[in-house]
Amino acid sequence: MKNKNMTYVLGLLVTVVWGLIIYRIYASVNNHDDQVTIINKPVKEHYNDYALKKDTAKLLLNYRDPFSQISRDTVSKIEIKHSVNNIKPLPQPAFNWGFIKYSGYVRNPDSKKLIAIMNINGKNIMLAEGETEGDVKLLKNMKDSIRVSFKNQTKFIIMNAASL
């Protein structure tokens, strides 16, 4: 008797659940309201990547030419001659400094002096500031470059990229 009553209760519960499911499906399919609701979502504007903007940058071109082969001393002498005499100076023939190559430097641990390692005419030479080898005199060692003097002409020579 106990099992029979429980079967009736469970059968009634199953009928109610399926009735609710069928009612909801029928109500959603046959829901034809005359009012149409329109949902307006704000439309985002796309970023215009192709718009030209006004150029506000200004170039300051008052620096020296980094690719020129003439040193600052020579340029100032030429400008002084040109401004005083108002005559164009004749350009001096370019001197080939290719026989001097700067390979690097070594620091002397005792005296804390920088000693430049240079290659002059294929011969490796080590010079400190103020020392002379032949006609070549080392005027200044600045680690990445050296200033040398040869026959009353001076030039900065940078370190070879191959020796880095």
Backbone torsions as a table, in degrees:
resi	resn	phi	psi	omega
1	MET	NA	-36.5	-178.8
2	LYS	-66.3	-41.2	-179.5
3	ASN	-69.6	-31.3	-178.9
4	LYS	-69.3	-42.4	178.9
5	ASN	-66.4	-39.5	178.9
6	MET	-64.8	-35.9	179.2
7	THR	-65.6	-39.8	178.3
8	TYR	-66.0	-42.3	179.9
9	VAL	-64.1	-44.6	-179.7
10	LEU	-68.2	-36.9	177.5
11	GLY	-63.8	-41.9	177.2
12	LEU	-63.6	-41.5	179.3
13	LEU	-63.7	-42.0	178.3
14	VAL	-64.4	-40.3	-179.8
15	THR	-64.5	-41.0	179.1
16	VAL	-65.2	-44.5	-179.1
17	VAL	-62.9	-46.7	-179.8
18	TRP	-67.9	-32.5	176.5
19	GLY	-63.8	-42.9	177.6
20	LEU	-63.8	-40.5	-179.8
21	ILE	-64.2	-46.2	-178.6
22	ILE	-66.6	-38.3	178.8
23	TYR	-62.5	-44.0	-179.0
24	ARG	-66.5	-39.3	177.7
25	ILE	-65.2	-45.5	-179.5
26	TYR	-64.0	-40.7	-179.0
27	ALA	-67.7	-36.6	-179.4
28	SER	-75.6	-31.8	179.7
29	VAL	-75.1	-39.7	-176.4
30	ASN	-94.8	18.6	179.6
31	ASN	-86.0	91.9	-180.0
32	HIS	-112.7	84.7	177.5
33	ASP	-79.0	144.9	177.4
34	ASP	-77.3	-21.3	179.6
35	GLN	-86.2	129.8	178.0
36	VAL	-105.9	124.1	179.0
37	THR	-97.6	126.2	178.8
38	ILE	-109.2	124.2	179.0
39	ILE	-102.1	114.5	179.6
40	ASN	-94.1	111.7	174.6
41	LYS	-91.6	139.5	177.9
42	PRO	-65.2	132.5	-179.0
43	VAL	-86.9	125.9	179.0
44	LYS	-81.1	136.8	176.4
45	GLU	-80.4	137.8	178.4
46	HIS	-77.5	145.3	179.1
47	TYR	-70.6	129.1	-178.1
48	ASN	-87.2	99.6	-179.2
49	ASP	-75.7	-15.6	-171.7
50	TYR	-99.3	4.2	179.5
51	ALA	-73.9	135.9	178.1
52	LEU	-85.1	130.4	179.6
53	LYS	-104.2	152.8	-179.3
54	LYS	-67.6	132.6	-179.2
55	ASP	-80.8	119.0	-178.6
56	THR	-108.6	1.0	-178.4
57	ALA	-80.9	143.5	176.6
58	LYS	-123.9	135.1	-179.7
59	LEU	-89.3	132.4	174.2
60	LEU	-103.3	107.3	-173.8
61	LEU	-104.9	37.4	-177.6
62	ASN	-102.1	32.3	177.4
63	TYR	-108.8	161.9	-178.2
64	ARG	-76.7	158.7	-179.0
65	ASP	-74.2	117.8	-177.5
66	PRO	-73.7	-11.4	-176.7
67	PHE	-102.9	0.1	-178.4
68	SER	-74.4	149.7	-178.5
69	GLN	-95.6	-3.3	-177.8
70	ILE	-93.4	133.1	179.9
71	SER	-75.6	166.8	-178.4
72	ARG	-63.7	-38.4	-179.2
73	ASP	-61.4	-44.1	-179.1
74	THR	-65.2	-40.7	-179.6
75	VAL	-63.9	-43.6	-179.3
76	SER	-66.1	-37.0	177.7
77	LYS	-65.5	-41.1	179.6
78	ILE	-65.6	-41.3	179.7
79	GLU	-65.2	-39.0	179.3
80	ILE	-65.0	-47.2	178.4
81	LYS	-60.2	-41.6	-177.0
82	HIS	-67.2	-41.0	-178.2
83	SER	-74.1	-32.7	-178.4
84	VAL	-76.4	-51.4	-174.9
85	ASN	-89.1	-16.8	-176.8
86	ASN	56.9	29.1	178.1
87	ILE	-119.7	139.1	178.6
88	LYS	-70.5	127.0	178.1
89	PRO	-75.4	149.8	176.1
90	LEU	-74.8	132.9	179.4
91	PRO	-68.4	134.8	179.2
92	GLN	-77.0	145.8	178.7
93	PRO	-63.1	140.5	-178.3
94	ALA	-66.6	134.6	-179.9
95	PHE	-95.0	134.7	-178.3
96	ASN	-86.3	110.9	179.1
97	TRP	-94.2	12.7	-175.1
98	GLY	-66.1	-16.1	-179.3
99	PHE	-77.7	-10.6	177.6
100	ILE	-110.0	124.3	178.0
101	LYS	-128.6	136.8	180.0
102	TYR	-99.6	119.0	-175.9
103	SER	-97.6	-24.5	-179.3
104	GLY	156.2	-163.1	-178.8
105	TYR	-144.0	161.7	176.5
106	VAL	-132.9	140.4	177.7
107	ARG	-101.1	126.1	177.0
108	ASN	-74.2	119.3	-175.6
109	PRO	-67.9	-26.7	-178.7
110	ASP	-78.2	-51.5	-174.7
111	SER	-96.6	-5.7	-179.7
112	LYS	61.1	24.4	179.4
113	LYS	-90.3	147.6	173.1
114	LEU	-88.0	130.9	177.8
115	ILE	-116.5	121.3	-177.6
116	ALA	-82.3	138.9	174.5
117	ILE	-104.5	114.4	-175.7
118	MET	-124.1	157.0	176.2
119	ASN	-118.3	109.7	-179.5
120	ILE	-113.9	115.6	-178.3
121	ASN	53.2	40.6	177.3
122	GLY	81.5	4.6	-178.5
123	LYS	-112.0	124.1	179.4
124	ASN	-77.2	128.5	-176.2
125	ILE	-135.5	142.7	176.0
126	MET	-113.9	122.2	-177.8
127	LEU	-129.9	143.7	170.6
128	ALA	-97.1	169.1	-179.2
129	GLU	-59.3	132.9	178.2
130	GLY	91.7	-12.6	179.9
131	GLU	-82.1	155.9	-176.8
132	THR	-126.1	142.2	173.4
133	GLU	-132.1	109.8	-174.3
134	GLY	67.3	-124.8	176.4
135	ASP	-98.4	0.7	-177.0
136	VAL	-94.3	124.6	179.1
137	LYS	-120.3	130.6	177.4
138	LEU	-84.1	114.8	-178.7
139	LEU	-90.1	-43.0	-175.3
140	LYS	-149.8	137.5	175.8
141	ASN	-114.6	117.4	-177.6
142	MET	-117.1	31.0	176.8
143	LYS	67.1	-54.1	179.7
144	ASP	-92.6	-12.6	177.6
145	SER	-154.8	165.3	177.4
146	ILE	-130.8	155.3	174.3
147	ARG	-112.7	122.1	-177.6
148	VAL	-122.0	157.8	177.3
149	SER	-122.1	133.8	178.5
150	PHE	-142.7	114.5	179.8
151	LYS	51.9	54.4	177.1
152	ASN	63.3	20.0	173.5
153	GLN	-121.1	139.8	179.6
154	THR	-118.2	152.2	-179.7
155	LYS	-157.5	146.7	170.8
156	PHE	-89.6	132.1	178.5
157	ILE	-120.1	124.3	-178.4
158	ILE	-87.5	162.9	-178.6
159	MET	-68.2	140.7	178.6
160	ASN	-63.9	136.8	178.7
161	ALA	-68.6	-27.8	-179.1
162	ALA	-70.3	-25.6	-177.8
163	SER	-87.2	-8.3	179.3
164	LEU	-74.2	NA	NA
